[in-house]
Amino acid sequence: MCGTFGTQQAVDAVPLKRIGDTEKDVGALVSFLLGDDSTYLTAQSIYVAGGSGVYR
């Protein structure tokens, strides 16, 4: 249960049904982009949005 009024509605609007974590979600992407596994990745826009842009 979320403590702040409106927070549960925001969580419910995200397809993954949770609020993103800056270290676990965004940090993991940044770590990947800075590492050797992303050397073939060019000119991409990557959205860390919990699936919000997948469907409407």
C-alpha positions in Angstrom: 0.0 0.0 0.0 1.3 3.4 -0.9 1.3 6.1 1.7 0.9 9.3 -0.3 -2.5 10.2 -1.8 -2.4 9.6 -5.6 0.7 7.4 -5.5 -1.3 4.2 -5.9 -3.1 5.7 -8.9 0.3 6.5 -10.5 1.5 3.0 -9.8 -1.7 1.5 -11.3 -1.1 3.5 -14.5 2.3 1.9 -15.1 2.1 -1.5 -16.8 4.8 -3.0 -14.6 2.7 -1.9 -11.5 5.7 -0.4 -9.6 7.6 2.8 -9.3 11.0 2.7 -11.0 14.1 2.6 -8.9 16.9 5.0 -10.0 19.8 2.6 -9.2 18.2 -0.7 -10.2 16.4 0.4 -13.3 18.1 3.5 -14.7 21.5 2.6 -13.3 21.4 -0.8 -14.9 20.8 0.8 -18.3 23.6 3.3 -17.8 25.9 0.5 -16.8 25.0 -1.4 -19.9 25.5 1.6 -22.2 28.9 2.3 -20.7 30.0 -1.3 -20.9 31.4 -3.5 -23.7 28.1 -5.2 -24.4 26.7 -2.1 -26.0 29.4 -1.5 -28.5 27.2 -2.3 -31.5 24.3 -0.1 -30.3 24.2 3.3 -32.1 21.7 6.2 -32.4 19.0 4.8 -30.1 16.4 6.4 -27.9 15.9 4.2 -24.9 13.0 5.0 -22.5 13.0 3.7 -19.0 9.3 4.1 -18.3 8.1 0.8 -17.0 6.3 0.0 -20.2 4.2 3.2 -20.2 5.0 3.8 -23.9 4.1 0.3 -25.0 0.3 0.8 -25.2 -2.2 3.4 -24.4 
